[in-house]
């Protein structure tokens, strides 16, 4: 229904509310659908979507599993899936109508979609829902759930105007998804932040399992890896997601799966091997074309840029590297450009079509510190065409800086080459 889609689009997707009260009141009137199934809550700065996708991919081989992620790349329905299948347009329209009709609160875009997901998952009688935290954790709309397992993937500077300018402040916000008597899996590396999360777990009598301590992986020369967890071992695992960091994400996901088994959600070894092997997660080191190679990566902060740099050095070969870069105003774009541009040969500055996007002209003085061959192409579709026009078959075009930009380029590429 066009009117329902327009209603959803009319909600500013970048609005942020630091209170659980509105969505809690709405869900209570709906008999708290988020309590009708087990949940896993995946937070952190980077990698949380990949971890959520891995957990869902494995667990759906034994259970009916909902997956809620954000943001979407092309279609808003990407955010809400059951056993890998997106919610249908008809069901999306129906649940938008329900939330619209019964909400007395002025829900934000993210709250509205979170409510839709919770209601839809209950209607589909899922056994388990894997929920990606939108931002922060303590006051994120997903945190109304009572998870069987919580995850804090890693912590770096991002959303500093909302979460704080210091890593400890950010860690405290993200640690807000740790529940009394709960379980936390984390791949956080910084010792002082590990100590902070450990103290939260101690205060809340929650179990803590750390990647690198209780949970370990070992990568083999053929690219496969082994897992040594709390009580479980897996060998000859293969993950199709590119990047060294995805082995860390896989370790965290496998830790979740192990903890779920302890709570009665058991899958066999074959489900684990196939689930990791077959996982899909678009827009993260995703190659959409060869000759020339077009790589999409939604790195939107310094940590993501570091992971992208590592992957470009270790997993790709090219004669010339052309970046298409667009970013939101509240991101640490100077650090991102400082990390990325020394690897490249040319840069096209563009802008994702969202209100909070950084104008390319404002990025230019910063980018000029690290590269000389720079062009501005304001429209992201035109930026892709320009990059392809200057690329030879052995070159690589890398689109990065924002998942919003990656989504636009993915859509443009699909339309141009379908």
C-alpha positions in Angstrom: 0.0 0.0 0.0 1.5 3.2 -1.1 0.1 5.3 1.8 1.7 2.9 4.3 5.1 3.1 2.6 4.9 6.8 2.5 4.1 6.8 6.2 7.2 4.8 7.0 9.3 6.9 4.6 8.0 10.0 6.3 9.6 9.0 9.6 13.2 10.4 9.6 15.4 7.3 9.6 18.2 9.2 11.2 16.1 10.4 14.2 17.6 9.0 17.4 15.8 8.8 20.8 17.5 7.9 24.1 14.6 6.4 25.9 13.0 3.0 25.9 9.7 4.3 27.3 7.8 4.9 24.0 8.5 1.5 22.4 8.1 -0.2 25.8 4.6 1.3 26.2 3.6 0.3 22.7 4.9 -3.3 23.0 3.2 -3.7 26.4 -0.2 -2.9 24.8 0.6 -5.6 22.2 1.3 -8.1 25.0 5.1 -7.9 24.5 5.7 -9.9 21.4 9.5 -9.8 22.0 9.0 -12.2 24.9 7.2 -14.8 22.8 10.6 -16.3 21.6 14.2 -16.6 22.6 16.4 -13.7 21.5 20.1 -13.0 20.9 21.1 -9.3 21.1 24.2 -8.4 19.0 25.8 -5.0 19.7 29.2 -3.4 19.2 30.8 -0.9 16.9 31.7 -3.1 13.8 30.9 -6.6 12.8 27.6 -6.9 14.6 25.6 -7.5 11.4 28.0 -10.2 10.3 27.8 -12.0 13.6 24.0 -11.8 13.6 23.9 -13.2 10.1 26.2 -16.1 11.0 24.2 -17.0 14.1 20.9 -16.9 12.1 22.5 -18.9 9.3 23.5 -21.7 11.6 20.5 -21.8 13.9 18.0 -21.7 11.1 19.2 -25.2 10.2 17.4 -26.5 13.3 14.9 -23.8 14.3 12.7 -21.1 12.9 14.8 -18.0 13.3 14.0 -14.4 12.8 16.8 -11.9 11.9 16.5 -8.2 12.4 19.3 -6.0 11.1 20.0 -2.4 10.1 20.4 -0.4 8.0 19.1 -1.9 4.7 20.9 -1.5 1.5 18.2 -1.5 -1.2 14.9 -2.6 0.2 13.7 -1.9 3.8 12.4 -5.5 3.9 16.0 -6.7 4.1 15.9 -5.8 7.8 13.3 -8.4 8.7 13.8 -12.1 7.7 12.7 -15.5 8.8 15.1 -18.4 7.9 16.7 -16.2 5.4 13.6 -15.0 3.6 12.6 -11.3 3.7 9.2 -10.4 5.0 6.8 -10.2 2.0 5.6 -6.8 0.9 2.0 -7.8 1.8 3.0 -8.7 5.3 5.2 -5.6 5.6 2.2 -3.5 4.7 -0.1 -5.3 7.1 2.3 -4.9 10.1 3.0 -1.3 9.3 -0.7 -0.7 9.4 -1.0 -2.4 12.8 1.8 -0.4 14.3 0.5 2.8 12.7 -3.1 2.2 13.9 -2.2 1.2 17.5 0.7 3.4 18.3 -0.2 6.3 20.6 3.5 7.2 20.7 5.5 9.2 18.1 7.8 6.3 17.3 11.0 7.0 15.4 11.8 5.2 12.1 14.0 2.6 14.0 11.5 2.1 16.8 8.7 1.7 14.3 10.6 -1.0 12.3 11.7 -2.7 15.5 8.0 -3.0 16.6 7.1 -4.4 13.2 9.9 -7.0 13.5 8.8 -8.1 16.9 5.2 -8.5 15.9 6.0 -10.2 12.7 8.3 -12.7 14.4 5.6 -13.6 16.9 3.1 -14.1 14.0 5.5 -16.4 12.3 6.0 -18.4 15.6 9.8 -18.1 15.4 11.8 -20.1 18.0 14.6 -17.6 18.1 15.2 -14.0 17.0 18.6 -12.6 16.4 18.6 -8.8 16.8 21.3 -6.4 15.7 21.5 -3.4 18.0 21.0 -0.2 16.1 23.3 2.2 18.0 24.8 2.1 21.5 22.9 -0.5 23.5 21.5 0.7 26.8 18.8 2.8 25.3 18.5 1.1 21.9 15.0 0.0 20.9 16.1 -3.6 20.6 17.1 -3.6 24.3 13.5 -4.1 25.4 14.2 -7.8 24.7 15.5 -10.2 27.4 18.3 -12.0 25.5 19.5 -15.5 26.1 22.9 -14.3 25.0 24.3 -10.8 24.4 27.2 -9.9 22.2 29.5 -6.9 22.2 31.6 -7.4 19.1 34.2 -4.7 19.5 34.4 -1.1 20.5 35.9 1.9 18.7 35.0 5.6 18.3 31.6 6.1 16.5 28.5 8.1 17.1 30.6 10.1 19.6 28.0 12.9 19.9 25.5 10.4 21.2 27.6 7.7 22.9 30.5 9.8 24.2 34.0 10.8 23.0 35.9 8.3 25.1 36.0 4.5 24.6 35.0 3.9 28.2 31.8 5.9 27.7 31.0 4.0 24.5 31.7 0.7 26.2 29.4 1.5 29.1 26.6 2.3 26.7 27.1 -0.9 24.7 27.5 -2.9 27.9 23.9 -1.8 28.7 22.7 -4.9 26.8 24.2 -7.2 29.4 21.3 -8.5 31.5 21.1 -9.6 35.1 22.1 -13.3 35.2 22.8 -13.2 31.5 25.6 -14.2 29.2 28.0 -12.0 27.3 30.2 -13.0 24.4 32.8 -10.3 23.4 35.7 -9.9 21.0 36.7 -6.5 22.5 40.5 -6.3 22.4 41.4 -3.3 24.6 42.3 -4.5 28.1 40.7 -1.6 29.9 37.5 -2.1 28.1 37.6 -5.8 28.8 37.9 -4.9 32.5 35.0 -2.6 32.2 32.7 -5.2 30.6 34.0 -7.8 33.2 32.9 -5.4 36.0 29.5 -5.0 34.5 29.1 -8.8 34.2 30.3 -9.2 37.8 27.8 -6.6 39.0 24.9 -8.2 37.1 26.0 -11.8 37.8 26.4 -12.5 34.1 28.7 -15.0 32.5 31.5 -13.6 30.4 33.2 -15.4 27.5 36.0 -13.6 25.5 37.3 -14.3 22.1 41.0 -14.8 22.5 40.6 -16.2 26.0 37.8 -18.8 26.6 37.1 -18.8 22.8 39.9 -19.2 20.2 40.3 -19.8 16.5 43.2 -20.9 14.4 43.4 -20.2 10.7 44.9 -22.8 8.4 47.0 -22.2 5.2 44.1 -23.2 3.0 41.9 -20.4 4.6 39.8 -22.8 6.7 39.9 -22.4 10.5 39.2 -24.3 13.7 37.3 -23.3 16.8 38.1 -24.1 20.4 35.3 -22.8 22.6 34.0 -23.1 26.1 33.2 -26.8 25.8 33.0 -27.4 22.0 35.5 -27.8 19.2 34.9 -27.5 15.5 37.4 -28.1 12.7 37.6 -27.4 9.0 35.3 -24.4 9.1 35.1 -22.2 6.0 33.6 -18.7 6.0 32.8 -17.0 2.7 32.9 -13.5 4.1 36.1 -11.8 3.2 38.6 -10.2 5.6 40.7 -11.4 8.6 38.2 -9.8 10.9 35.5 -12.1 9.8 37.3 -15.0 11.5 37.0 -13.0 14.8 33.3 -12.4 14.1 32.8 -16.1 13.3 34.4 -17.0 16.7 31.9 -14.7 18.5 29.0 -16.2 16.5 30.2 -19.7 17.4 30.4 -18.7 21.0 26.8 -17.6 20.8 25.8 -20.9 19.2 27.6 -22.8 21.9 25.8 -20.8 24.7 22.4 -21.3 23.0 23.0 -25.1 23.0 23.5 -24.9 26.8 20.1 -23.3 26.9 18.4 -26.0 24.9 18.8 -24.6 21.4 21.0 -27.4 20.0 22.0 -27.9 16.4 24.3 -30.6 15.1 27.9 -30.2 13.8 26.7 -30.4 10.2 24.4 -27.4 10.7 27.3 -25.4 12.2 29.7 -26.2 9.3 27.1 -25.5 6.6 25.7 -22.5 8.4 29.0 -20.8 8.5 29.9 -21.9 5.0 26.7 -20.6 3.4 26.4 -17.3 5.3 25.6 -14.2 3.2 26.0 -10.6 4.3 25.8 -8.0 1.5 27.7 -4.7 1.4 30.7 -5.9 3.4 33.7 -6.6 1.2 31.2 -7.6 -1.4 32.4 -8.0 -5.0 29.7 -7.2 -7.5 31.7 -7.2 -10.7 35.0 -8.4 -12.1 37.2 -6.8 -14.9 37.3 -4.3 -13.5 36.6 -5.4 -9.9 33.9 -3.4 -8.1 34.1 -3.8 -4.3 31.5 -2.6 -1.9 32.3 -2.1 1.8 30.2 -0.3 4.3 33.1 0.8 6.4 31.9 4.0 8.1 34.3 4.6 11.0 38.0 4.3 11.7 37.7 0.7 12.8 35.9 -0.3 9.7 38.5 1.6 7.5 41.3 -0.3 9.2 39.6 -3.7 8.4 39.1 -2.6 4.8 42.8 -1.6 4.5 43.9 -4.9 5.8 41.6 -6.8 3.3 42.8 -4.7 0.4 46.4 -5.5 1.2 45.9 -9.2 1.9 43.0 -10.4 -0.3 42.9 -8.3 -3.5 45.4 -7.7 -6.3 44.9 -4.8 -8.7 46.9 -2.5 -11.0 45.1 0.7 -10.0 42.8 1.4 -7.0 40.0 3.9 -7.4 38.0 4.9 -4.3 34.4 6.2 -4.4 34.0 7.8 -1.0 30.9 9.3 0.7 30.3 9.7 4.4 27.9 11.2 7.0 28.8 14.4 8.8 29.1 12.8 12.2 31.8 10.3 11.2 35.5 10.5 11.7 36.1 11.0 8.0 39.6 12.4 8.4 40.9 9.3 10.1 39.1 7.1 7.5 40.7 9.0 4.6 44.1 9.0 6.3 44.0 5.3 6.5 42.5 4.5 3.1 43.9 7.0 0.6 47.6 6.0 0.8 46.5 2.7 -0.8 44.7 4.3 -3.7 45.5 6.0 -7.0 42.4 8.0 -7.5 39.5 9.3 -5.4 36.0 10.3 -6.4 34.2 12.2 -3.6 30.4 11.8 -3.7 27.4 12.0 -1.3 24.9 9.5 -0.2 21.3 10.8 -0.6 20.6 11.4 3.1 20.2 14.6 5.0 23.2 14.0 7.2 25.6 13.4 4.4 28.9 15.3 4.3 29.1 17.6 1.1 32.0 16.4 -1.1 33.3 20.0 -1.4 33.8 20.0 2.4 35.7 16.7 2.2 38.0 18.0 -0.5 40.5 19.9 1.7 40.9 16.9 4.0 41.3 14.4 1.1 43.9 16.7 -0.5 46.3 16.0 2.4 46.5 12.3 1.4 45.9 12.2 -2.4 46.3 14.4 -5.5 44.1 12.8 -8.1 40.6 13.7 -6.8 37.3 14.4 -8.5 34.0 15.5 -7.1 30.9 13.8 -8.6 27.9 14.7 -6.4 25.5 12.1 -7.6 26.5 8.6 -6.5 25.2 6.9 -9.6 27.2 9.2 -11.8 30.2 8.6 -9.5 30.0 4.9 -10.3 29.8 5.6 -14.0 32.8 7.9 -13.8 34.9 5.4 -11.9 34.1 2.6 -14.4 35.0 4.9 -17.3 38.5 5.4 -15.9 39.1 1.8 -14.8 40.9 -0.9 -16.9 40.1 -4.6 -16.5 42.9 -5.1 -13.9 41.8 -2.2 -11.7 39.7 -2.2 -8.6 36.9 0.3 -7.8 36.2 0.4 -4.1 33.0 2.0 -2.8 33.1 2.9 0.9 32.5 5.4 3.7 28.8 4.7 4.3 26.3 1.9 4.1 23.8 4.3 2.7 26.3 5.0 -0.2 26.9 1.3 -0.7 23.1 0.7 -0.9 22.7 3.4 -3.6 25.6 2.1 -5.6 24.3 -1.5 -5.3 20.9 -0.3 -6.5 22.5 1.7 -9.4 24.7 -1.2 -10.5 21.7 -3.6 -10.4 19.6 -1.2 -12.6 22.4 -0.5 -15.0 23.7 -4.0 -15.6 20.6 -6.2 -14.9 
